[in-house]
Amino acid sequence: MLGLSLRELRVSEVYRALAPWFLVGFALMQISGATLFAAFATAAYANGYFRLKLILLLVAALNAVVFHRLTQRDAAVWDAAARPPASVRLAGLASLVAWAGVILAGRMMSYTMF
């Protein structure tokens, strides 16, 4: 155990430490998704859950862009704050909902495509 509590960690440090991991994960997800789509393009495109998944991926991407362009400007202030600002918490909630929807839509595709 490092002896550090979550209160002793700075948001900016955690973000910088995790950024390479989630960027690599996102790239791998895109590659594997494109490969699967290429194998079943006609069946996937006709599936309503596939279209919902694409819309939710777009929502997640737009949320990330808005977060990085607008919300993250004040990241230095968060390190000193006891609680992140409402805009940051809202962006986090939107991200969680969008990605949960992507996962659920992806699972539903497998039950309705074949």
Buried (B, 14 or more C-beta within 10 A) or exposed (E): EEEEEEEEEEBEEEEEEEEEEEEEEEEEEEEEBEEEBEEBEEBBEEBEBBBBBBBBBEBBEEBBEBBEEEBBEEBEEBEEEEEBEEBBEBBBEBBEBBBEBBEBBBEBBEEEEE
